[in-house]
């Protein structure tokens, strides 16, 4: 199952790159909306939460500490590792 979560996480990162071509380290993103708009399935499915946890663990993204949401979704900041993984 971990391989499936990793693949989904990488798909989310690629979708961020496609939807935000000027993304760079420090960019704020809403991966939930990106995943939905990219057709990666409904983000409340079994892999989205695990994929986001994986990306945080891999130091690819971090939750924005400031109170920020997009349509009620948590906002994350892209980190250097996230750019490398894209």
C-alpha positions in Angstrom: 0.0 0.0 0.0 2.9 2.4 0.7 3.9 2.3 -3.0 0.4 3.3 -4.0 0.4 6.2 -1.5 3.8 7.4 -2.8 2.6 7.3 -6.4 -0.5 9.3 -5.5 1.7 11.8 -3.6 3.9 12.2 -6.7 0.8 12.7 -8.9 -0.3 15.5 -6.6 3.1 17.2 -6.9 3.0 16.9 -10.7 -0.5 18.3 -10.7 0.7 21.3 -8.6 3.5 21.9 -11.2 1.0 21.6 -14.1 -1.6 23.9 -12.5 1.0 26.4 -11.1 3.9 26.4 -13.6 5.6 29.2 -11.7 5.7 27.2 -8.4 8.9 27.6 -6.5 10.2 27.0 -2.9 7.9 28.8 -0.5 4.8 28.9 -2.8 1.6 28.3 -1.0 -0.7 25.7 -2.5 -4.0 24.0 -1.8 -3.2 20.3 -2.7 -6.8 19.3 -2.0 -8.2 21.5 -4.8 -5.3 20.7 -7.1 -5.9 16.9 -6.7 -9.6 17.4 -7.4 -9.1 19.6 -10.4 -6.4 17.3 -11.8 -8.9 14.4 -11.8 -7.0 12.4 -9.3 -10.1 11.2 -7.7 -12.0 12.7 -4.9 -9.5 13.9 -2.3 -11.5 12.5 0.6 -10.6 9.0 -0.8 -8.3 6.6 1.0 -5.0 7.8 -0.3 -5.2 11.6 -0.2 -4.6 12.0 3.5 -1.9 9.4 3.5 -0.2 11.0 0.5 -0.2 14.5 2.2 1.3 12.9 5.3 3.9 11.2 3.2 4.8 14.5 1.5 5.1 16.2 4.9 7.2 13.4 6.2 9.5 13.6 3.2 9.9 17.3 3.9 8.4 18.1 0.5 5.6 20.4 1.9 4.7 21.9 5.2 1.5 23.1 6.6 1.3 26.9 6.6 1.4 28.0 10.2 -0.5 31.2 9.6 -4.3 30.8 9.6 -4.8 30.3 5.9 -7.3 28.1 4.0 -8.6 28.0 0.5 -12.3 27.1 0.4 -11.7 25.6 3.9 -8.8 23.4 2.8 -5.4 23.6 4.6 -2.7 25.4 2.7 0.8 24.0 2.4 4.1 25.6 1.5 6.3 23.9 -1.1 9.8 23.1 0.2 13.0 22.4 -1.7 12.5 18.6 -1.5 9.1 19.1 -3.0 10.6 20.9 -6.0 13.1 18.1 -6.4 10.3 15.5 -6.3 8.3 17.2 -9.0 
